[in-house]
């Protein structure tokens, strides 16, 4: 049966586009963006250029000219004419925006902050041996500063204020002394009230109206108005992601993320309405978002195709336009003969979000090796994870779940080992250490040990 989702079998060669090499999938996104970038830069900067050339130019300019470069590029890309002293949002502006935010939204923000905070506290890594009561130990400390990028959508039309919570509550729980938020301004220099209300609720220390590549450059290089941070986190488009890659080494990063993804493993026990709704909840994000159904057994696949078509038609115009293109380009339905084949494909995809809508999820979960977050059962839809459940919604995409984790308190912490040997413990290790040092040709290493043995 035909439908909105491309209908495949596990052996179909067209399945290869969503499997395997995450670098290849990421490069496909880069190539597509490059094709549009030249004309965009010709319009905004007066000359064609590649994304990488513009990133290099902006980083060099921010390093050389500081705030003057930042305001120049903010005007070029976001159309906002801001003097350097207006880059930082004042406490009074944040308070006023919070007061304007409708009470139900403020209440939802407060509930999300509490829920995410409670979950993140359970993720705090534990040290040992810090009181020097044992020979070996480890000490966990937060980084001194962390910056989060929060997208605003074209012209500030889609301010993702939930990302303030999901990126910076873990930093606050980790104990980061200085937390920074950067987000694109609207053309009049304003920022959505909800974003600033979320920043207030989280307790963010500094908020800046800077978007895109200039925001990442300012965080990574530092300016008089916006000092450098130690770690940069947060989602963004391919321009932001490539700027983060350029920043790595100056700062630490959470990950290099791409467009959103959801993969659903479903059998005949699942409600096709739920499945279709969850697939479209990701498709509406972006025309590059990916939604996949691995349908196990008979019947469920065709019912979901019908539901996707029906629910797609019922979306508001702009969301329908985005979701329709996303489903046409990256929507997949794979008819799997059994759960093991579905699990195998899922582990190869390594999706950002994985939903298990199967009769016995306890039997499936142990076999899942690669997923940013796993949503179990009909009452754990992915959008609840986006907003309030507790785990951060900033998760690895493009197969990155094979090697990365989503944001947590440990993203903002560093580990120091403690070696606290007494003489007996030292002597028990000394001979082996000297043998290894001399085998590596490092005689001074060996003598540092030998002198303590009286040699």
PyMOL commands that set and color helices and strands:
alter all, ss='L'
color gray80, all
select helices_A, chain A and resi 13-18+22-44+51-65+67-78+84-86+91-100+103-122+154-156+162-174+193-202+212-221+238-247+272-283+300-313+317-330+339-349+361-365+382-387+400-402+409-412+423-439+443-453
alter helices_A, ss='H'
color red, helices_A
select strands_A, chain A and resi 6-9+136-142+145-150+178-183+206-209+231-233+252-253+261-266+290-296+331-336+353-357+373-376+413-419
alter strands_A, ss='S'
color yellow, strands_A
deselect
rebuild
show_as cartoon
